[in-house]
Amino acid sequence: MRKTILMLGMLAALSSPAVLAEEGESSSSRGERSLAMRETTFKQLNKARELSEQDNHAEAISVLTRIADDRRANGYEKAQAYYMLAFCHYQQGDNARAIAAYEQVLMQDGVPDSLRTSTQYAIAQMYMATEKWGKAVAVLEDWFKATDEPGANAYVLLGQAYFQLKQYDKARRPIERAIVNAKNSGEQVKENWLLLLRSIYYEAGDFRNMMVTLKDLAGLYPKREYWLQLAAVYGELDDPKRQLAVLLAAYDQGYFERGQDYVNLAQLLLGNDVPYRAATVLQEGIDKKLVESSAQYLNLLADAYVRAKDYAAAIEVLRRAAQTTGDGESELRLAQALMEQNQWGEAAAAARRAIEKGGLRRPDVANVVLGLALYEQNQLPAAAAAFSKASEDERSRTVAEQWKQFIAREQERIRAIAAFGAV
């Protein structure tokens, strides 16, 4: 693209009859000397152009150097030669010589404004290509002063230079100007402009404006990354409802590709008190083998089912978790779910397995669950023993002692009935 633009500039300069003068014609007969080009010079420049088009840049450089070194050549002729030299050096990958040639254009007398501004812009592009950000900014700022109607790409180029200098406030203004101008003229904003603006806002920690930019990206260029980033930004802005809405939209559009996508949505649904939808989303991720069937995610799935009061589904998942992990925590959670379904025998068995496997954060809770399950099966001595064990932890001592006393009274009542019957 850059080669095409520079070549068009060369062609335009050489095809204008206004710059031609007869050999030996004085400047007074043709206007300003700086605007006169001898026919022989025109032919040499045209030859150089043809050589360059044939990728014979070395020979083109030789022809152009002779013009630039010619003492008879005026400033305008030398400027045209240097402009073309810059192009040839650029095509050979010699950015330093290309920049030097462009700078020589600006040093000549009588350079037309159009050539001067195009040269300044080309120098700025070369400085950008060679990562000389500060010099690019300086040249571009001068270029803007001399240009009546700068295009959006120029604003973006200036924004890129300031961004590389980490001057984010100065970087955002020209990018925002380019985007506003494009919107006002009915043109579609380019994706790379919005991406640059997104990066500027991110580096500046401006999440609110970053959110607006991501909404534009998601709307104009709908891609997975933009939807998920928008959801993340709503999270940074502490707006969980909009975060959830965006993630659900991404899910409905089929943008979920990683297990973490399903996990994040499930957790957000749980946080917004939508447990059953959380369970179905997470179950889908597990079924697709994107979410690992680990204790962590199986327990999260079981939590969702429990909160949705679907204890049957929760029990099935917790059985899998207990088999998968073999740890006491999974067995304890299974025991609690079974107890909710009044499955006392299985609840007691799971509580015993939890205690045997160990590693529990709250062994006292396991003993409370075991005591309750045994009591419901009328196994009062065993239940009392479980509550006694639970009372060793002060966190469960009060409730465990109450149950022990209740069981003791119940046992006494049973003995009294039995004694009365014996009489």
C-alpha positions in Angstrom: 0.0 0.0 0.0 2.8 2.4 0.9 4.6 1.6 -2.3 1.5 2.4 -4.3 1.0 5.7 -2.6 4.6 6.8 -3.2 4.6 5.7 -6.8 1.3 7.7 -7.5 3.0 10.7 -6.0 5.9 10.3 -8.3 3.7 9.9 -11.4 1.6 13.0 -10.5 4.7 15.1 -10.1 6.1 14.1 -13.5 3.0 14.2 -15.5 2.0 17.9 -14.8 2.9 20.1 -17.8 2.9 23.1 -15.5 6.3 22.2 -14.2 8.0 21.8 -17.6 10.2 24.5 -19.2 12.1 24.6 -22.4 15.8 24.0 -22.2 17.6 27.3 -21.3 14.3 29.2 -20.6 14.7 31.8 -17.9 12.7 31.9 -14.7 11.3 35.3 -15.5 9.6 34.0 -18.7 7.9 31.0 -16.8 7.3 32.5 -13.4 9.2 31.5 -10.3 12.4 29.5 -11.0 11.5 27.0 -8.3 8.5 25.9 -10.2 10.4 25.3 -13.5 11.7 21.9 -14.6 13.8 21.5 -17.6 12.7 19.0 -20.2 16.0 17.1 -19.9 15.4 16.7 -16.1 11.9 15.6 -16.7 13.1 12.9 -19.0 15.7 11.7 -16.6 13.2 11.6 -13.8 10.8 9.7 -16.0 13.6 7.2 -16.8 14.3 6.8 -13.1 10.6 6.1 -12.5 10.5 3.4 -15.2 13.7 1.8 -13.8 12.1 1.8 -10.3 8.9 0.2 -11.7 11.1 -2.6 -13.1 12.6 -3.0 -9.6 16.0 -1.8 -10.9 16.4 0.5 -8.0 20.2 0.6 -8.1 20.2 2.1 -11.6 17.3 4.4 -10.7 19.3 5.7 -7.8 22.3 6.4 -10.0 20.2 8.5 -12.4 18.5 10.4 -9.5 21.9 11.0 -7.8 23.2 12.7 -10.9 20.2 15.1 -10.9 20.6 15.9 -7.2 24.3 16.6 -7.7 23.8 18.7 -10.8 24.8 22.3 -10.0 22.5 23.5 -12.8 19.4 21.9 -11.2 17.1 24.2 -9.4 15.5 23.5 -6.0 12.3 22.1 -7.4 14.2 19.6 -9.7 16.4 18.5 -6.8 13.4 18.1 -4.6 11.7 15.8 -7.1 15.0 13.8 -7.4 15.3 13.4 -3.6 11.7 12.4 -3.3 12.2 9.6 -5.8 15.5 8.7 -4.2 13.7 8.2 -0.9 11.3 5.8 -2.5 14.1 3.8 -4.1 16.0 3.6 -0.8 12.8 2.5 1.0 12.3 -0.2 -1.6 15.8 -1.5 -0.9 15.1 -1.6 2.8 17.4 1.3 3.6 15.2 3.3 5.9 18.0 5.6 7.1 18.9 6.8 3.5 15.2 7.1 2.7 14.7 9.4 5.7 17.8 11.4 4.7 16.5 11.8 1.2 13.1 13.0 2.4 14.8 15.5 4.6 16.7 16.8 1.6 13.4 17.5 -0.1 12.4 19.9 2.7 15.8 21.7 2.5 15.4 22.8 -1.1 14.2 26.2 -2.1 10.8 26.7 -3.6 9.2 23.3 -2.8 5.5 23.5 -3.4 3.3 23.1 -0.4 1.7 19.9 -1.7 5.1 18.3 -2.1 6.3 19.6 1.3 3.3 18.2 3.2 3.4 14.8 1.4 7.2 14.6 2.2 6.5 15.5 5.9 3.9 12.8 6.1 6.3 10.3 4.5 9.0 11.2 6.9 6.6 10.6 9.8 5.7 7.2 8.4 9.4 6.3 8.1 10.1 7.5 11.7 7.2 5.2 12.8 8.7 2.3 10.9 12.1 2.8 12.6 10.4 3.3 16.0 11.6 6.9 16.4 8.3 7.9 18.1 9.3 11.3 19.3 10.6 12.4 15.9 7.4 11.1 14.3 5.3 13.1 16.7 7.3 16.3 16.0 6.9 16.0 12.3 3.3 15.1 12.4 2.4 18.0 14.7 4.0 20.3 12.1 2.2 18.5 9.3 -1.1 19.0 11.0 -0.5 22.8 11.2 0.1 22.9 7.4 -2.8 20.7 6.4 -6.3 22.0 6.1 -8.2 18.7 6.0 -6.2 15.9 7.6 -7.6 12.4 7.0 -8.5 9.9 9.7 -5.4 7.8 9.1 -3.2 10.8 9.9 -4.9 11.2 13.3 -4.5 7.5 13.9 -0.8 7.7 13.1 -0.3 10.5 15.6 -2.2 8.5 18.2 0.0 5.5 17.6 3.1 7.6 18.1 1.9 9.1 21.3 0.8 5.6 22.5 4.3 4.2 21.9 5.6 7.1 24.0 3.2 6.1 26.8 1.5 9.5 26.6 -1.9 8.0 26.8 -3.9 11.2 27.2 -2.3 12.7 24.2 -2.7 9.4 22.3 -6.5 9.1 22.8 -7.4 12.5 21.5 -6.4 12.0 17.8 -7.9 8.5 17.8 -11.1 9.7 19.2 -11.2 12.5 16.6 -10.7 10.0 13.8 -13.5 7.8 15.1 -15.9 10.7 15.6 -15.2 12.1 12.1 -15.8 8.6 10.6 -19.1 8.2 12.4 -20.2 11.8 11.5 -19.5 11.1 7.8 -21.4 7.8 7.9 -18.2 5.7 7.4 -17.6 2.5 9.3 -14.9 2.9 12.0 -11.9 0.7 11.3 -11.3 -2.2 13.6 -7.6 -1.4 14.2 -8.6 2.2 15.3 -10.9 0.8 18.0 -8.3 -1.8 19.1 -5.7 1.0 19.5 -8.2 3.1 21.5 -9.1 0.1 23.6 -5.4 -0.4 24.4 -5.0 3.3 25.3 -7.9 3.2 27.7 -6.6 -0.1 29.3 -3.1 1.4 29.9 -4.7 4.5 31.4 -7.0 2.4 33.6 -10.1 4.0 32.0 -12.4 1.1 32.1 -15.6 3.1 31.5 -14.4 4.4 28.1 -12.9 1.0 27.4 -16.4 -0.4 27.9 -17.8 2.0 25.3 -15.0 1.0 22.8 -15.6 -2.7 23.4 -19.3 -2.2 22.7 -18.4 -0.6 19.4 -16.0 -3.5 18.6 -18.6 -6.2 19.6 -21.2 -4.4 17.5 -19.2 -3.7 14.4 -16.8 -6.6 14.4 -18.5 -9.4 16.5 -15.8 -11.7 17.8 -15.5 -13.9 20.8 -12.7 -11.9 22.4 -14.6 -8.6 22.3 -17.7 -10.0 24.0 -15.7 -11.7 26.7 -13.5 -8.6 27.3 -16.6 -6.5 27.5 -18.0 -8.8 30.2 -14.7 -8.6 32.1 -14.7 -4.8 31.9 -18.2 -4.8 33.4 -16.8 -6.9 36.2 -14.1 -4.3 36.8 -16.8 -1.7 36.9 -18.6 -3.7 39.5 -21.7 -4.1 37.3 -22.5 -7.9 37.7 -25.9 -7.7 36.0 -24.5 -6.2 32.8 -21.6 -8.6 33.0 -24.0 -11.5 33.2 -26.1 -10.1 30.3 -23.0 -9.8 28.0 -21.8 -13.3 29.0 -25.2 -14.8 28.3 -25.2 -13.1 24.9 -21.8 -14.5 24.1 -23.0 -18.0 25.2 -26.1 -17.8 23.1 -24.0 -16.8 20.0 -21.8 -19.8 20.5 -18.6 -17.9 21.5 -17.7 -20.2 24.3 -14.6 -22.2 23.4 -12.8 -22.8 26.7 -13.9 -24.5 29.9 -13.2 -21.3 31.8 -15.9 -19.6 29.8 -18.5 -22.0 31.1 -17.2 -21.8 34.7 -17.2 -18.0 34.7 -20.8 -17.9 33.5 -21.9 -20.5 36.0 -20.3 -18.7 38.9 -21.9 -15.4 37.7 -25.3 -17.0 37.4 -24.9 -18.4 40.9 -23.9 -14.9 42.1 -27.0 -13.5 40.6 -29.2 -16.2 42.2 -29.9 -18.2 39.0 -28.7 -21.6 40.2 -30.5 -23.9 37.9 -29.3 -22.1 34.8 -25.8 -22.2 36.3 -26.1 -25.9 36.7 -27.2 -26.5 33.1 -24.4 -24.3 31.7 -21.7 -26.0 33.8 -23.1 -29.4 33.0 -22.8 -28.6 29.3 -19.2 -27.6 29.7 -18.5 -30.9 31.5 -20.4 -32.9 28.9 -18.4 -31.3 26.1 -15.2 -32.2 28.0 -14.2 -28.5 28.1 -14.6 -28.4 31.9 -12.7 -31.0 33.8 -14.6 -33.5 35.9 -12.6 -32.6 39.0 -13.7 -32.3 42.6 -13.7 -28.5 42.3 -16.1 -28.3 39.3 -18.2 -31.2 40.4 -18.7 -29.6 43.8 -19.6 -26.3 42.1 -22.1 -28.2 39.9 -23.6 -29.8 43.0 -23.8 -26.4 44.8 -25.8 -25.1 41.9 -28.2 -28.1 42.0 -28.6 -27.8 45.8 -29.3 -24.1 45.6 -31.9 -24.9 42.9 -33.3 -27.5 45.4 -32.7 -30.3 42.9 -31.3 -32.6 45.5 -31.6 -35.7 43.3 -29.3 -34.2 40.7 -27.0 -32.9 43.4 -26.7 -36.4 45.0 -25.8 -37.9 41.6 -23.1 -35.4 41.0 -21.7 -35.7 44.6 -21.5 -39.4 44.2 -19.3 -38.9 41.2 -17.3 -36.3 43.1 -16.7 -38.7 46.0 -15.7 -41.5 43.6 -13.4 -39.2 41.7 -11.6 -37.6 44.6 -11.8 -40.2 47.3 -11.6 -37.4 49.9 -13.6 -36.8 53.0 -15.0 -33.5 52.0 -16.9 -34.9 49.0 -18.3 -37.7 51.2 -19.5 -35.1 53.8 -21.3 -33.0 51.2 -22.9 -36.2 49.8 -24.1 -37.1 53.4 -25.6 -33.6 53.8 -27.5 -33.8 50.4 -28.7 -37.3 51.3 -30.0 -36.1 54.6 -32.0 -33.3 52.8 -33.8 -36.2 51.0 -34.4 -38.1 54.2 -32.1 -40.9 53.0 -30.9 -41.6 56.5 -29.2 -44.9 56.0 -27.1 -43.7 53.1 -26.4 -40.4 54.8 -25.0 -42.1 57.8 -22.8 -44.3 55.6 -21.5 -41.3 53.7 -20.8 -39.4 57.0 -18.8 -42.4 58.3 -16.8 -42.6 55.1 -16.1 -38.9 55.4 -14.8 -39.3 59.0 -12.7 -42.4 58.0 -11.1 -40.7 55.0 -10.3 -37.6 57.0 -8.9 -34.4 55.8 -12.0 -32.6 56.8 -12.1 -28.9 57.5 -14.9 -29.5 60.0 -14.9 -33.0 61.4 -17.4 -31.8 64.0 -20.0 -31.2 61.3 -19.5 -34.7 60.0 -20.2 -36.1 63.4 -23.3 -33.9 63.8 -24.6 -35.2 60.4 -23.8 -38.8 61.5 -25.6 -38.2 64.8 -28.7 -36.9 63.1 -28.8 -39.7 60.6 -28.4 -42.3 63.3 -31.1 -40.7 65.5 -33.6 -40.8 62.6 -32.9 -44.5 62.4 -33.5 -44.9 66.1 -29.9 -45.8 66.8 -29.8 -43.7 69.9 -26.6 -44.9 71.6 -24.6 -44.6 68.4 -26.2 -41.2 67.8 -25.2 -40.0 71.3 -21.6 -41.2 70.7 -21.5 -39.2 67.4 -22.8 -36.0 69.2 -20.2 -36.6 72.0 -17.5 -36.6 69.4 -18.9 -33.4 67.8 -19.0 -31.6 71.2 -15.2 -31.8 71.4 -15.2 -28.9 68.9 -16.5 -25.7 70.5 -18.0 -24.6 67.2 -20.5 -27.5 67.5 -20.5 -27.9 71.2 -23.8 -26.2 72.0 -25.9 -28.0 69.4 -24.2 -31.4 70.1 -24.8 -31.1 73.9 -28.5 -30.2 73.2 -28.9 -33.3 71.2 -27.1 -35.4 73.7 -29.5 -34.2 76.4 -32.4 -34.8 74.2 -31.3 -38.3 73.4 -30.6 -39.0 77.1 -34.2 -37.9 77.9 -35.5 -40.0 75.1 -33.6 -43.1 76.3 -34.9 -42.5 79.8 -38.4 -42.2 78.5 -38.0 -45.5 76.6 -36.6 -47.2 79.8 -39.6 -45.9 81.8 -42.1 -47.2 79.3 -40.3 -50.5 79.3 -40.3 -50.7 83.1 -44.0 -49.8 83.3 -44.8 -52.5 80.9 -42.8 -55.0 82.9 -44.9 -54.2 86.0 
